[in-house]
Amino acid sequence: MQASDLAEVARVTDVAFGRIIGQMTGREVTAPVMPRLLFSTRLAADPAGCFVAIGESNDVTGAVFSIARGTLGWFGPLAVSPEAQGRGVGQALIAACLAGLRERGVLLVGLETFAESPFHVHLYSKFGFRPSWTGLGFRRKIAPVPMPAHVTANGGLPSLDFVYEGLDVRTEAALAAALGVGTTFVTDGGVAICHFAPTFEDSATGFVPFVAATSRPAFDNLLDAAEHECGERGLGVLFVRVPGSSWRTIDGLVARGYRSGRVELRMKLGARPDYDRGDIFYGDNWL
């Protein structure tokens, strides 16, 4: 994928996802399904992991994004133009994506898909992915909160081996600062990336694509920092995604007033797929 492909990639993705959502909900989806910053920031985060399929007329017929976080990777969104579906385009994109992730040392690959869609579950199962997990979104209205004293912004990141050995989000953290879309907060025992620009949610909502902490105090400090900075920038809501098996994280969010929304099906392929069932505080985004 090249930057010059992004306009067509966005169009194909909106059409494909709009049709799927319409079929599942019975309502027409006319507005852009995904914010435009999502496409450019994901391509910038991992250009080697993003692919397009080109049709006979030299037009984009499908696209997939992926991100390698050291030994842990994920891909999405994957989209195929409705007129090109049923021709193996999606499978070719997945195969190229997985080959690239493996070449770069990724040991575990994940994705999220619609639990209501047997087609998608079957498609990913062809490659060995297994559906045994969930991903949950949590959000709350932001109330004024002071910046915690023990948190620094855009500093050096600690080792994340306590989550998954070899996990590395330094590229995404550096990119958020370089593109001006977010800040990375670091405290003793944890790190969180917070986006203030609409890379996944709307322009009034802050988004935490990654948070990991070894203790509840560290987790609370990181969320305090994200909520404070979002409030300073005039945002009204903070959105966090977490694995459904990370009970301590969910308990911590609920205690802070966060409420859950849509649940997606997580599918995984590779080594140590249950890494997120431990006693750490952890949230990530695979959509």
Secondary structure as GFF3:
##gff-version 3
##sequence-region A 1 287
A	DSSP	three_ten_helix	3	5	.	.	.	ID=ss1
A	DSSP	alpha_helix	6	25	.	.	.	ID=ss2
A	DSSP	alpha_helix	36	45	.	.	.	ID=ss3
A	DSSP	three_ten_helix	47	49	.	.	.	ID=ss4
A	DSSP	beta_strand	51	54	.	.	.	ID=ss5
A	DSSP	beta_strand	60	69	.	.	.	ID=ss6
A	DSSP	beta_strand	72	80	.	.	.	ID=ss7
A	DSSP	three_ten_helix	82	84	.	.	.	ID=ss8
A	DSSP	alpha_helix	89	103	.	.	.	ID=ss9
A	DSSP	beta_strand	108	113	.	.	.	ID=ss10
A	DSSP	alpha_helix	118	125	.	.	.	ID=ss11
A	DSSP	beta_strand	130	141	.	.	.	ID=ss12
A	DSSP	beta_strand	151	153	.	.	.	ID=ss13
A	DSSP	alpha_helix	170	179	.	.	.	ID=ss14
A	DSSP	beta_strand	182	187	.	.	.	ID=ss15
A	DSSP	beta_strand	190	195	.	.	.	ID=ss16
A	DSSP	beta_strand	205	213	.	.	.	ID=ss17
A	DSSP	alpha_helix	216	232	.	.	.	ID=ss18
A	DSSP	beta_strand	237	243	.	.	.	ID=ss19
A	DSSP	alpha_helix	247	255	.	.	.	ID=ss20
A	DSSP	beta_strand	259	270	.	.	.	ID=ss21
A	DSSP	three_ten_helix	275	277	.	.	.	ID=ss22
A	DSSP	beta_strand	281	284	.	.	.	ID=ss23
###
